[in-house]
Amino acid sequence: MPTPPPTDIDHMRRAIALARTAAAAGEVPVGAVLVRGSEVLGEGANCPIGEHDPTAHAEIRALRAAGAQVGDYRLPGTTLYVTLEPCIMCASALIHARISRVVFGAWDPKAGAAGSIVDVFGIGQLNHRVDVFGGVLAEECGSLLSDFFRLRRSMLPERGRAG
């Protein structure tokens, strides 16, 4: 994998901080930052549980914040940094928002839509193309997720044990 530019690393580190915020709130640790040039237009941390909203993924929250800031749902010339490969819902929203580039950390073998299970960004018939670059700080992003789920599993009552 080619070395990402320093700005990609810096913005991914901010997304990781947001993912930690989500984890502290009991949410799956995913964070996202939307940038145009050097300006952060929006950011988000996963919170579907807390908001009782299945669309409250980090990417969607970053898009909503950016759209409100610029007064438009179209966000050309922007890059989204997210700690986990986008799902189908988020990938579709990123295309509709006219995001130029997506940079993500960990691959998602169960729900990833940038190549893991499907490549929404590669559908040639869609009217917008998004450049996608995966694996930035992948180990750190993946560790956040695996540590979160390991802790969750350890808190489950033991099954199959006679009392």
N, C-alpha and C positions, 0 to 999 in steps of 0.2 A: 504494500500500500504506500503511495507517495506521502511524504510528510506534509501535513496541513499547514497553511500559513499561521503565524502567531496570532492573528486576530481570530481565527477559527478556534484556537485553543482557549483564548481569553473568553470569548462568548460562550463556549461550551462549559467552561468553569462556572460561569454565572448560571447556566442552565442546571448544572449539578447542584449548586447551592439551592436553587428553587426545588429541585427534586428532594433534597434533604428536608426542606420545609414541608413538602407533601408527606414524606415518611413520618415526620414528627407529629403530623395531624392524623396518622393512621391511614393515609392514602398510599396507593402504589406510587413509589418514588419516581416520578417523571417531571421534568422541568423543561420549559421552552422559552426562548428569547427571540424576538423578531427585530431585525436590524436593517436600516437603510443607510448605507455609508457607515459613518461612525455613530449614528443616532439610534438609540434603542427606542423603537416605536411601541413595543408591547412585550409583556412577558406573562408567563402563567405557570402554575403548578397544578398537578392533577388534583381534582377535588370532586369527583362524581359522588362519592359517598356523603361527604359533608353537605353538598348542595342538592342532593337527591336528584341528580341530573346526569343521565348517561352520556351526554355530550360535553361534560365539563372536563375534557382532557386538556392537558397542558397546552397543546398546540391550538386548540379552539379558543382557549382563554387568552392566549397571546394574540391571536387574530382579532378577537373581539376588542381587546384593549387598543391594538393598533388602529383598527377601523374607527373606533371612537376618537382616537387622537387626531387622525388625519381627515376624518369626515368622509370616508369612502370605504367601501368593502373591497375595492380593488387595490392591491398593494404591490404594483410592479417595482422592480429594482430592489427587492428586499431579499434577505436571507433569513431563514428560520433555523435556529440551532435547537435541537431537541435531544434529550439523553437516550431516547429509545426510538427505534425505527417506527415511523408512523403506521397506524392501522388504516384500514380501508376508509373509514369515515374521515379521518384527519387528512389522509392523502387527497381525497376528493375535495375537501374544503380548501386545501392549499392550492390545488389546481384552479378552482373557481375564484380564489382570491388573487390569482395571477402572480403568486410568489415566484421569484426567479430561481432561487436556489434553496435546497434543504441540506443541512449538514446534521447527521445524527451520530450518536455514540454506539450503543449496543444494538445488535441485530435482534429481532423478535421472531423466533422460529414458530411461535404459536399464532401470531396475529399480524405479522409484518407485511406491509403492502408496498415495500420498496425493493422487493426481490425475495424475501424469505418464503412467503407462501404464494404471493401474487405480486406483480409489478404494475400497480396502478399508473405510476409515472411513465411507464413504457407503452401505454396504450396509444397506438399511432393515430387513431381516429379522433382523439380528444383535441380540442382547439387551442390548447396551451401546453407548452413544454416546460418542465422544471428540471434543472440540473440537480442531481442527487449525489451526495458524497457520504458514505457510511464508514463507521469504524473510528471516529475521532474520540479519543480517550475511552475507547470501547471497554477496556478492562475496568476502569474506575466506574463507568456507567453501569456495566454489567454486575459489578460487585454490589453496588447499591441495591439493585433488584434482587440478586440472589440472597444477600444478607437479610433483606426485608422479608422475603418469603420463608427463609429458614427460621427466622424469629417467629413469624406467624404460625408455621407448622409446629414449632416447639410449644406454643401456647394452646394447641388443640388438646382436648382430653384424649388420653390414651384409649385406643380401641382394642377390643379383643382380649383384654386382660380380665381374668376372673378376680373378683374383689375379695 
